[in-house]
Amino acid sequence: MKNAMLLGLGLGAAVITAAVAATLDVKPGLWEVTSQGEASGMPPIPPQALAQMSPEQRAQAMAAMQGAMKRMNQPNVTRSCITQKMLDRGLDFQHPNNETCKQTVVSSTSRALDLRVECTGEQKTNGTLHIDAINAQTFGGTINMVSTDGTNTMTMKQTMQGKWLGSNCGDVKPAE
């Protein structure tokens, strides 16, 4: 149940930070990313998860999911630390705890990046990520994802803007 929402909501910060760090001509340091979007449809919920829930728990879970979907319409601001090591390492941001997802570079230059994301398993998720580096201190982009279990399908769309805040990351730890 939460995998689809977490992928949609969390993809922005994790993938964007790694993609920006690994491919685009941007500065290392502290970045602020503002994302905003929308989600529609019903989140895919594994049948075994539903079977373990009481009717009250199902209602609470659905209310929580609806609330999360509504919050996607509001700006979400995150801060990320991008190090020179991350910039030098290349495009390598597969998450070991999510072996069912594959990220493919469709096109990549110092000013633009296009990725395709495909996740298999009970919940299938497919989508795209596009980022434009406006300059070394600013980027913009979009994320479009569709997640389904064959019964329920949810569509998520986000826009994002990133700005470099400075070379010192302070208390923000890099995701290396």
Secondary structure, DSSP 8 states (H G I E B T S, - for coil): -HHHHHHHHHHHHHHHHHHHHHTS---SEEEEEEEEEEEEE-----HHHHHTS-HHHHHHHHHHHHHHHHHTTS-EEEEEEE-HHHHHH-S----TT-TTEEEEEEEE-SSEEEEEEEE-SSSEEEEEEEEEEEETTEEEEEEEEEEE-SS-EEEEEEEEEEEEEES--TT--B--
